Amino acid sequence: MDTLSLLDRLISFDTTSARSNLPLIGFVEDYLKARGFRVTRLPDATGEKAGLFAVLGPEGHGVMLSAHTDVVPVAGQVWHRDPFRLTREGDRLYGRGTTDMKGYLASMLALADRAAKAPLKEPLKLAISYDEEIGCVGIRSMIGALPEALGTPRVCFVGEPTEMQVAIGHKGKAAFEAVCHGESGHSALAPRFVNALHLAAEFVTELRGIQDHYAQNGARDPAYDVPYTTIHVGTLSGGTALNIVPDRAELRFEYRHLAADPAEEIAARIRDAAAQVTARFATQSPQARVEVTQVNAYPGLDQQEDAEIVTLAKGLAQSNAVTKVAFGTEAGYFQGLGIPTVVCGPGSMEDQGHKPDEYVTLPQLAACDAMMDRILVSLTA
């Protein structure tokens, strides 16, 4: 099957992260097995999601290609086309996931078909994951099985949309929840009680101070639009009625960090801030406290520009452009296993990713297919 036919099929599966991806995984697994791939299916704990590791060819290191199957929701967006039906208009192919990142997955699968008919001297390896869009959750569960399933590929290409430029870096991320505990009481007697929202407000102020520290004194990398580590509070809630002092407030926040700012140092600053706010209110009430829980994290990618894989990737992509991207990917997990990894794929995350009427262009897909052809040549040389 060619890339467009495969993309048409892939878009028809609604693999929004809140839904099961098993129908798509079943299609891909059957497709790869029919072409001689040795496939390892890795279900999640619920049995509603699964990822795949697959390999074709002789023993050896080989080349690994990586894609995720899930897409972001379309709810609340105004689409002018069916998001789960591939629509071609001129050189644009519309549908949810065309850019992020079923276009690359389709190109991978089309390569798999060609590779099955080629005299491979090295193996072609595929990593196909789930739940990337909610914080690289799937690959975190899958990664431990990779060495046994695939060995150690000599290189890995993650096909997130970079307009076929070679991306050598992105920030790491950690997400947190904080629960602020106070005392409930009548608002007419408010000063007698510890208002949980007051704890939350002071904790947010402390987080802003940590942000200021990294903006002014932390590491800097001008390759990023925001060249320093960031702290961001996304939600804050608490209270049930105006005349009741709230005894509980909750906030969700994150940091996105440069490799030069160690994650453990940032987390320690956050926990120190929670302890300081707790101490300020503890004299008024022993119930007052701020509890912080890390709920998710994924590693960043920081590949050296003169690394061998970067030179290789530029040649395969026929692009001299090297970039760093603002969004996260699964690349750091592969790099963490000692597999040299870069990000390079069709489409633009900034222009099309996560938007209504998402599309990828035919020239971008053609450039990706051409890169796949060069990879195949390298595996048969």
C-alpha positions as CSV (number, residue, x, y, z in Angstrom):
1,M,0.0,0.0,0.0
2,D,1.2,3.5,-0.7
3,T,1.3,6.4,1.9
4,L,-1.9,8.1,0.8
5,S,-3.9,4.9,1.0
6,L,-2.5,4.1,4.4
7,L,-3.1,7.6,5.7
8,D,-6.7,7.4,4.5
9,R,-7.1,4.2,6.6
10,L,-5.3,5.6,9.6
11,I,-7.4,8.8,9.7
12,S,-10.6,6.7,9.8
13,F,-9.7,5.4,13.2
14,D,-10.8,7.8,16.0
15,T,-7.8,7.4,18.3
16,T,-8.4,10.4,20.4
17,S,-6.4,9.8,23.6
18,A,-9.6,9.2,25.7
19,R,-10.6,6.4,23.4
20,S,-9.2,2.9,22.7
21,N,-6.6,2.6,19.9
22,L,-7.1,-1.2,19.6
23,P,-8.8,-1.1,16.2
24,L,-6.0,0.8,14.7
25,I,-3.4,-1.3,16.4
26,G,-5.1,-4.5,15.2
27,F,-4.9,-3.1,11.6
28,V,-1.3,-2.2,11.9
29,E,-0.3,-5.5,13.6
30,D,-2.0,-7.6,10.9
31,Y,-0.4,-5.4,8.2
32,L,3.1,-5.8,9.6
33,K,2.8,-9.5,10.2
34,A,1.6,-10.1,6.7
35,R,4.9,-8.6,5.5
36,G,7.0,-10.8,7.7
37,F,7.6,-8.5,10.7
38,R,8.2,-10.0,14.1
39,V,5.7,-8.0,16.2
40,T,5.5,-7.5,20.0
41,R,2.2,-6.1,21.3
42,L,2.3,-4.2,24.5
43,P,-1.1,-3.6,26.1
44,D,-1.6,-1.0,28.8
45,A,-2.9,-1.8,32.3
46,T,-6.6,-1.3,31.3
47,G,-6.4,-3.5,28.2
48,E,-8.0,-0.7,26.2
49,K,-4.7,0.6,24.7
50,A,-1.7,-1.0,23.2
51,G,1.6,-0.2,21.5
52,L,3.8,-2.2,19.1
53,F,7.5,-3.0,18.6
54,A,8.2,-4.6,15.3
55,V,11.3,-5.7,13.4
56,L,12.1,-7.0,9.9
57,G,15.3,-8.4,8.6
58,P,18.5,-10.0,9.9
59,E,19.9,-9.7,13.4
60,G,21.8,-6.4,14.0
61,H,21.4,-2.9,15.2
62,G,19.5,-1.4,12.3
63,V,17.4,1.8,12.1
64,M,14.3,2.5,14.3
65,L,11.4,4.7,13.3
66,S,9.0,5.9,16.0
67,A,5.4,7.2,15.9
68,H,2.4,7.5,18.2
69,T,-1.1,6.6,17.3
70,D,-3.2,8.9,19.5
71,V,-4.6,12.3,18.4
72,V,-5.9,15.3,20.3
73,P,-9.7,15.8,20.6
74,V,-11.8,17.7,18.1
75,A,-14.5,18.5,20.6
76,G,-15.0,22.3,20.9
77,Q,-13.3,23.0,17.6
78,V,-15.1,24.2,14.5
79,W,-14.2,21.8,11.6
80,H,-15.3,22.4,8.1
81,R,-14.6,18.8,7.1
82,D,-15.1,15.4,8.7
83,P,-12.0,15.1,11.0
84,F,-12.0,11.3,10.7
85,R,-12.1,11.1,6.9
86,L,-9.2,12.1,4.8
87,T,-10.1,15.0,2.5
88,R,-7.9,16.1,-0.3
89,E,-8.1,19.7,-1.6
90,G,-5.3,20.8,-3.9
91,D,-2.1,19.7,-2.2
92,R,-3.6,19.6,1.3
93,L,-4.8,16.5,3.0
94,Y,-7.2,17.3,5.8
95,G,-8.0,15.1,8.8
96,R,-7.3,14.8,12.5
97,G,-3.7,13.5,12.9
98,T,-2.6,14.2,9.3
99,T,0.3,16.3,10.7
100,D,0.4,15.0,14.3
101,M,1.4,12.3,13.4
102,K,-0.4,9.8,11.2
103,G,1.2,11.2,8.1
104,Y,4.6,10.0,9.4
105,L,3.1,6.7,10.6
106,A,1.6,6.1,7.1
107,S,5.0,6.8,5.5
108,M,6.6,4.3,8.0
109,L,4.1,1.6,7.0
110,A,4.5,2.3,3.3
111,L,8.3,1.8,3.9
112,A,7.5,-1.4,5.7
113,D,5.8,-2.7,2.6
114,R,8.8,-1.8,0.4
115,A,11.2,-3.2,2.9
116,A,9.4,-6.6,2.9
117,K,10.4,-6.9,-0.8
118,A,14.0,-5.8,-0.4
119,P,17.2,-7.7,0.5
120,L,17.8,-6.1,3.9
121,K,21.4,-6.3,5.2
122,E,20.3,-4.5,8.5
123,P,16.9,-4.7,10.3
124,L,14.2,-2.1,10.1
125,K,12.6,-1.5,13.5
126,L,9.4,0.2,14.3
127,A,8.1,1.7,17.6
128,I,4.4,2.6,17.6
129,S,3.0,4.0,20.8
130,Y,-0.2,5.3,22.5
131,D,-1.1,8.2,24.8
132,E,1.7,10.4,23.7
133,E,-0.6,13.4,23.6
134,I,-1.3,13.2,27.4
135,G,2.3,13.3,28.4
136,C,4.2,10.5,26.7
137,V,2.4,8.0,29.0
138,G,2.4,5.0,26.6
139,I,6.1,5.0,25.8
140,R,7.0,5.3,29.4
141,S,5.2,2.0,30.0
142,M,6.6,0.4,26.8
143,I,10.3,1.5,27.0
144,G,11.4,-1.3,29.4
145,A,10.5,-3.9,26.9
146,L,12.4,-2.3,24.0
147,P,15.8,-3.9,24.5
148,E,14.4,-7.5,24.5
149,A,12.0,-6.8,21.6
150,L,14.3,-4.7,19.4
151,G,17.8,-4.8,20.8
152,T,19.7,-1.6,20.5
153,P,19.1,0.3,17.1
154,R,22.1,2.3,15.9
155,V,19.8,5.3,15.4
156,C,16.2,6.4,15.9
157,F,14.1,8.9,14.0
158,V,11.0,10.2,15.8
159,G,8.6,11.6,13.2
160,E,6.9,14.5,14.9
161,P,6.2,17.4,12.6
162,T,9.2,19.5,12.0
163,E,8.6,20.4,8.3
164,M,11.3,17.8,7.6
165,Q,14.0,19.8,9.4
166,V,16.2,17.8,11.8
167,A,15.3,18.7,15.4
168,I,18.0,18.0,17.9
169,G,16.4,19.2,21.1
170,H,13.3,19.9,23.2
171,K,12.7,20.7,26.8
172,G,11.8,18.1,29.4
173,K,8.6,18.4,31.4
174,A,7.0,17.5,34.7
175,A,3.4,18.0,35.8
176,F,2.3,18.4,39.4
177,E,-0.8,18.7,41.5
178,A,-0.8,20.7,44.8
179,V,-3.6,20.4,47.4
180,C,-3.7,23.2,49.9
181,H,-5.5,22.4,53.2
182,G,-7.0,25.0,55.5
183,E,-10.0,25.2,57.8
184,S,-13.7,25.6,57.1
185,G,-15.7,28.2,58.8
186,H,-18.3,31.0,58.5
187,S,-17.0,34.0,56.5
188,A,-18.1,36.4,59.2
189,L,-15.3,34.9,61.3
190,A,-12.9,34.5,58.5
191,P,-9.7,35.7,60.3
192,R,-10.1,32.8,62.8
193,F,-9.6,30.2,60.1
194,V,-6.9,29.3,57.6
195,N,-8.3,30.0,54.1
196,A,-7.0,27.3,51.7
197,L,-7.1,29.8,48.8
198,H,-4.7,32.0,50.8
199,L,-2.2,29.1,51.0
200,A,-2.7,28.5,47.3
201,A,-2.1,32.2,46.4
202,E,1.1,32.3,48.4
203,F,2.3,29.0,46.8
204,V,1.6,30.5,43.4
205,T,3.7,33.5,44.4
206,E,6.5,31.2,45.4
207,L,6.3,29.4,42.0
208,R,6.5,32.8,40.3
209,G,9.7,33.4,42.3
210,I,11.2,30.2,41.1
211,Q,10.3,31.2,37.5
212,D,12.0,34.5,38.0
213,H,15.1,32.7,39.3
214,Y,15.4,30.6,36.2
215,A,14.6,33.5,33.9
216,Q,17.3,35.6,35.4
217,N,19.9,33.1,36.7
218,G,19.2,29.7,35.0
219,A,20.7,28.2,31.9
220,R,19.8,29.8,28.5
221,D,19.6,28.3,25.1
222,P,18.8,30.8,22.3
223,A,17.6,28.0,20.0
224,Y,14.3,28.1,21.8
225,D,11.6,30.8,21.5
226,V,11.6,30.9,25.3
227,P,15.3,30.3,26.0
228,Y,15.1,29.4,29.7
229,T,13.3,26.9,32.0
230,T,9.7,27.8,32.7
231,I,7.1,27.3,35.5
232,H,3.5,27.5,34.6
233,V,0.3,27.3,36.7
234,G,-2.6,26.0,34.6
235,T,-5.5,25.6,37.0
236,L,-6.6,26.8,40.4
237,S,-9.8,26.0,42.2
238,G,-11.3,26.0,45.7
239,G,-14.2,27.0,47.8
240,T,-17.9,26.1,47.7
241,A,-19.7,29.3,48.6
242,L,-18.9,33.0,49.2
243,N,-19.9,32.8,52.9
244,I,-17.8,29.7,53.7
245,V,-14.0,29.9,54.3
246,P,-12.6,27.2,52.0
247,D,-10.7,24.3,53.6
248,R,-9.3,23.0,50.3
249,A,-7.8,24.4,47.2
250,E,-6.2,22.6,44.3
251,L,-3.8,23.7,41.6
252,R,-2.1,22.1,38.6
253,F,1.2,23.3,37.4
254,E,4.2,22.2,35.3
255,Y,7.8,23.0,34.6
256,R,9.5,22.7,31.2
257,H,13.3,22.6,31.6
258,L,16.5,22.9,29.7
259,A,18.9,20.0,30.0
260,A,21.4,22.2,31.8
261,D,18.8,22.8,34.6
262,P,18.6,19.5,36.4
263,A,15.0,18.3,37.0
264,E,15.7,17.2,40.5
265,E,16.9,20.7,41.4
266,I,13.7,22.3,40.1
267,A,11.6,19.7,42.0
268,A,13.5,20.4,45.2
269,R,12.8,24.1,44.9
270,I,9.1,23.4,44.4
271,R,9.0,21.2,47.5
272,D,10.9,23.7,49.5
273,A,8.4,26.4,48.5
274,A,5.5,24.2,49.6
275,A,7.3,23.6,53.0
276,Q,7.8,27.4,53.4
277,V,4.1,28.2,52.8
278,T,3.1,25.4,55.2
279,A,5.4,26.8,57.9
280,R,3.9,30.3,57.6
281,F,0.4,29.0,58.3
282,A,1.2,26.1,60.7
283,T,1.3,28.4,63.7
284,Q,-2.3,29.4,63.1
285,S,-3.6,25.8,62.5
286,P,-1.9,22.4,62.5
287,Q,-4.2,21.5,59.6
288,A,-2.7,24.0,57.3
289,R,-0.4,22.5,54.7
290,V,0.5,22.3,51.0
291,E,0.9,18.8,49.6
292,V,2.6,18.5,46.2
293,T,2.4,15.4,44.0
294,Q,4.2,14.8,40.7
295,V,1.7,13.3,38.3
296,N,3.7,13.0,35.1
297,A,7.1,13.7,33.6
298,Y,9.0,13.0,30.4
299,P,12.7,13.7,29.5
300,G,13.9,16.3,27.2
301,L,16.2,15.8,24.2
302,D,19.6,17.5,23.9
303,Q,21.5,16.1,20.9
304,Q,24.8,17.7,19.9
305,E,24.7,19.5,16.5
306,D,28.0,17.7,15.4
307,A,26.8,14.3,16.5
308,E,27.0,11.5,13.9
309,I,23.3,11.0,13.8
310,V,22.6,14.6,13.0
311,T,24.9,14.4,10.0
312,L,23.2,11.2,9.0
313,A,19.7,12.7,9.5
314,K,20.5,15.8,7.4
315,G,21.6,13.6,4.6
316,L,18.6,11.4,4.7
317,A,16.2,14.3,4.9
318,Q,18.1,16.3,2.4
319,S,18.0,19.3,4.7
320,N,20.7,21.4,6.2
321,A,18.3,23.0,8.7
322,V,18.7,22.0,12.4
323,T,16.2,23.2,14.9
324,K,14.9,22.8,18.5
325,V,11.2,22.5,19.1
326,A,9.0,23.9,21.8
327,F,6.8,20.8,22.1
328,G,7.7,17.5,23.8
329,T,8.3,14.1,22.1
330,E,9.2,10.6,23.0
331,A,12.7,11.0,21.8
332,G,14.2,11.5,25.2
333,Y,13.2,8.0,26.2
334,F,15.1,6.4,23.3
335,Q,18.1,8.6,23.9
336,G,18.0,7.5,27.5
337,L,18.6,3.9,26.4
338,G,21.7,5.0,24.6
339,I,20.0,5.1,21.1
340,P,21.1,8.2,19.2
341,T,17.8,10.0,18.4
342,V,16.6,13.0,16.5
343,V,13.1,14.3,15.5
344,C,12.2,14.7,11.9
345,G,8.8,14.5,10.2
346,P,6.3,16.1,7.8
347,G,4.0,19.0,8.6
348,S,4.2,22.0,10.9
349,M,3.2,21.7,14.6
350,E,2.9,25.5,14.9
351,D,0.7,25.9,11.8
352,Q,-1.4,22.7,11.8
353,G,-0.9,20.7,14.9
354,H,-3.9,20.4,17.3
355,K,-5.9,22.9,15.2
356,P,-9.3,22.5,13.5
357,D,-9.0,21.5,9.8
358,E,-5.6,20.0,10.5
359,Y,-3.8,19.1,7.3
360,V,-0.5,18.0,5.9
361,T,0.7,18.9,2.4
362,L,1.5,16.5,-0.4
363,P,5.0,18.0,-0.8
364,Q,5.7,17.3,2.9
365,L,4.6,13.7,2.6
366,A,6.6,13.3,-0.6
367,A,9.7,14.6,1.2
368,C,9.1,12.1,4.1
369,D,8.6,9.2,1.6
370,A,11.9,10.2,-0.1
371,M,13.7,10.1,3.3
372,M,12.2,6.6,3.9
373,D,13.5,5.5,0.5
374,R,17.0,6.7,1.5
375,I,16.7,4.8,4.8
376,L,15.8,1.6,2.8
377,V,18.8,2.1,0.6
378,S,21.0,2.4,3.6
379,L,19.6,-0.9,5.0
380,T,20.3,-2.8,1.8
381,A,23.7,-1.4,1.1
